[in-house]
Amino acid sequence: MTQRFLTLIALLAALTGCGSPITPPAAGPAVASATPTAAATAAPVATPQSAQTYSCADASGGGTARASVVAVRAAAGDGYDRWVLEFDGPVPGYRITRQDNATFTEDASGRTVTLDGAAGVVVRLEPAGSGPSAPLAISPRETELRDLRQVGDFEGVVHWAAGLAAPACMHVTTLDGPPRLVIDFKSGS
């Protein structure tokens, strides 16, 4: 009987972690839902970290799936101006090209469009389209970001132009829930 008792104690000790009492596992961190809540989709995107890097060069990225622009927003933050393009599907391929003026050419028509500002940026989205709810122009008149206009939606390519107060470095991010292309222009430099 003593041998069985000692074997049973040894087995229990091995199973419970060398003599530790058996306790239920602690609750782990909450797992984020893949479906965003209403508050998450309505909230603005996060404020840039102070360590965020800005590049004074063109940028590109995105995917190969077609998506339509459904909303365009702009706002000033602390030390940056933010431009957000929201899509009805994954962020399509994008190329952001900086230029030293705010004059652009409309797709298909070839008409010249001059926006408010001394410098500019063109965002090329492909494959893409414009949803019926998307604006065609907004004028935020922020510190750096002065004027925004769609200058093309032709054969699966959408072009948006931005007039900037001066050439500005930028930080480009893509986000999900909903899919967005976020361009922050550094201000105050």
Secondary structure, DSSP 8 states (H G I E B T S, - for coil): -HHHHHHHHHHHHHHTTTT--------------SS--HHHHHS------TT---BSS-EEE-BSS-EEEEEEEEEEETTEEEEEEEESSS-BEEEEEEESSSEEE-TTT--EEE-SSSEEEEEEEESEEE-TTS-SEE----SSEEEEEEEEEETTEEEEEEEESS---EEEEEETTTTEEEEEEE---
